[in-house]
């Protein structure tokens, strides 16, 4: 990581600190440097804006150093703390990210978005009950947030509260009709509850919302294969893996909330000779060319 901008060097740059030495033999007069708190805060907010721009260009280390200094110069700015927390999370430093977000929340307890980001951070950190608590706080302030409702459904699912999870997914989908992940996850929950036909119906619905979504297509393929419709299941599985071969990784499926029952069935499906041959062909393909950018 590049050297961080020090507070002293910044003060020298903006003229708030002097390096001049007293003349030899001159009596030293006690002096207290008067810092302009408003100017410091404005400098901090400017650094936060720079951090946002750097983050947009994927310069996360530089963005993080500026965000850290921004919170020192503007310690009462919830925007600076929220930005710092988000950047820490981006850097996968969840503990520091959560600490910074909690500081932002202490400054502005009525900001729903901070609660939502904090809830997702707790979820990533494996503390699903705290995730639920934070998401519910945010939803009291901003109840019509499909993303937060979806996240709450995920947290309930990980806590084993399956019916509550489905209720949140349904609310999220009711607010955003193209939110196929909500419909897909209802299928995941239904499958774990043993309601295979309902799960299949939900995955078909998710595919109708986005026919390029690999996850519901693979889940449907696995379910059909296990039910005995092997030819259709294998064909769908091949199509799904050509769309996104990451779904051939059981760990990746687990991260995407596939439950124990579906994971066991997926292992059997992915181990079939036809799917293994398809994966070998995919691995032999040259990487796709990057899209042309204007």
N, C-alpha and C positions, 0 to 999 in steps of 0.2 A: 504494500500500500504506500502511495506517495506520502511525503512528509505533510503533516497537517499544518494548516495555517495557525500560528500561535496568536494568542490574544494580544501579547505585547507588540508583535510585529504589525498587527492590524492597527493598534492604537498609534504607533509611530506613523504609519501610512496616512491616517486620517488626521494627524496633527494633534493628538490628545496626549502625547508623551514626548518629552524632550530629552535628547542625548547630550545637551550642552553641559560642559563641566565648569565648576566655579573657578575664577581666577585664583592663582596661588596666593595665599596669605589673606584671601577674602574671608570674612566671617560668614559661616553658613547660617542662613536664616531659616528656621523651620517653615516648611511650606507644604500644604496639603493640596494635591492635585484635584481640581474640581472637574469631575467627569460630567459631561452633558448626557444625562440618562436618555433623553429623547433622541439625541443623535445616535447613541449606542443602539437603541432599540431599532431605529430606522435602518442602521447598517445591518443589524441582524436580520431584519425582514428582507432587505435586499439580497443578503446571502441566501436566505431561504428561497427566494425567487430564482436565483442562479441555480440552486440545487435542483429545483423542479425542472428547469431547462436541461441541465446535465442528465438528469434521470431519463428524460424523454429521448435523449440520444444514447442511452444505455451506458453512460459514464457514471456508474453507480459508486465507485470508490471516491471520485471527486465530489459527487453529489453528497455523499455521506459526510465527508470532512466539512463541507460548507454547512450542512444541516446541524452538525454537532456544534459548530461555532455560533450558528444562529441562535441556538437555545441558550448559549452562554450570554450573548449580547441582548437577547429578548426573552428572558426567562418566563415572562408572563404571557407569552404568545402561544395560544393553543395550536395555531396553525404550524408554528415551528416544531413543537413537540410532536404533533400528529404526523408531520412530514418525516421527522427523524424516526419515529416508530415504524412508519411504513417502509422506510429505506432499510432499517435493521431487519425487518421481516423479509424484504427482498433479498437481503444478504444471508438469510436463514439463521440469523441471530435472534431467535424467538424471545429469549428471556429479556434481552435489552429492548427489543421491540415492544414487548408488553409493558415494560417499565416506563418507556417513553409515552406510550399511548395512555397509560394510567395517569401520567402527569398532565397530559392534554385534557383528559377527562376531569381531573381535579379543577382545572382552570375553567372548563365549560362543561358542566354536567348535563346540559340540555342539548348537546349535539348528538343527534342520532347516528350520524355517519361514523363518529369516533367509536361509539358502542358497537357498530356493525363490524368495523375493522378489528377492534379488540376481540370481539366474539370469534371472528375467523382465526385470529392469532392463537387464541386459547384452543380452538379446534385443532389447528396444525400442531400444537404442542401436546395434544393428547388429553387435555383437560376438558372433556365434553360437557360436564355439568356447568363449569364456569362459562363455557361458550354459550350454553343455553341461557344462563342468567343474563349475560351481556346482550345477547341478541333480543331477548324479551324486553330489556330496558330500552333498547333502540326502537323496537317495534311499538312500544307505547307512545313514543314521540313521533314516529313515522310508520304508521301501520300498513300503508299500501306500498311496501317495498318488496317486490318479488324476489330479488336476490337474497335479502335477509331471511325471508320466509323459507326459501330453498335451503339456506345454510342452517336454519333452525331444524328443518326436517332432517338434514344430515346428522346433526348433533343428537336429535332424538333417536335416530336409527342406530347410531353407535352406542347409545345408552340402552338399547334394547326395547325402547318404547315405540313399537312398530306402528300401532294405530295412530299415535300422535304424529309420527313421521309422515304417514300418508296424508293426514289432514293438512299439514303444512305444505306439502308438495301440491296438493289440490288447490290450496289458496294461492300459491305462487303461480300456478298455471292459469288460474282464473283471472289473474291480473295481467298476465303476459302469455297470450295464446300461442306464441311460437317458441315457448320455453320447453323444448323437447327434453332437456336433462331432468326436469321435474317429472315428466311422464315416464321417462326411462327408469328413474329411481323408484317410482311407485311399482314398476315391474320387478325391480330388484327385491323390494320388501315383500311383495306378494309371493315371489318365488320361495323366499326363506320361510314364509308362513305355510307353504305347501299348496298355494293356490296357483298352480302352474298355468291353467287355462287363462286365468285373469292376467298373469304376468305376460303371457304370449300376446294377449290382446293389447296390453299397454305398450309392449315393444313395437308391435305393428303400428300403433298410433304414433309413437315417437318417430318411426321411420317415415311415416306420411308427412310429418312436419319438416323433416330434413333427411332426404334420401342419401346424403353423403355422410351421415353420422354413423361411424363404425361401431360404436359401443352397443346400441340397441340391436343392430344387425347381427353382431356376434352373439349377443345374449339369446336372441331369437334362434340363431343357428344351433347353439348348444341345446336349447330346450327342445327343438324339433328333433334333433339327432337322438337325444336321450329318450324321447317319446316313441322312437321307432321310424320316424321319417328321415332316414339317414341320407338319402340322395339330396333332398332339398336342403337339409341342414348343412351338409358338406359344401354344397354350391354357395349357400349364403355365407358360410364361414370363410371360404376363399375370397369372396367379394369383400367382406369386412376387413380381412387382413391385408388385402391389396390397398384398401383405403387408408389403413393405419396399422402397421405391423407391430406397434407397441402393445397392442392388445393380445399378442401371443405370450406376453410376459405375465406370469401368475402374480408376481409382486405388484406389477402395474395395475392389474385387475383388483387386487386387494386394496390398493390406494384409492381406487375409484369405487370403493364400497361394495364390491361383489361379496356376498355373504358366503358362509362356509359351504352350504349346499351347492350353490352355483359354482363356486370355485372347484369343488371336487368333480362336478360334472364337466367343467371346462378343461380340467387336467386330462380327463379321458378323451375328450373331443380333440384337444390340441395334439395328443399323442398318436392320433390315427395316421397311418401311412400317407394318406392323401393330403392331409393338412401339413404334415412334415415336409412332403415334397413341394407343396406350395410355398412354404416358408423358405425352403432352400432356393427356389427360383427367385423369390423376392430379394433374398440376400445377394444373389448374383447380379441383380440389376444395377446399372450405374446410378449414382445419386441424381436426383432431379435437378435440372438447371434452375438457378434462382430466378424468380419472376422479374421481368423488366420493370424498372422503376423510373418514373419521370423525374 
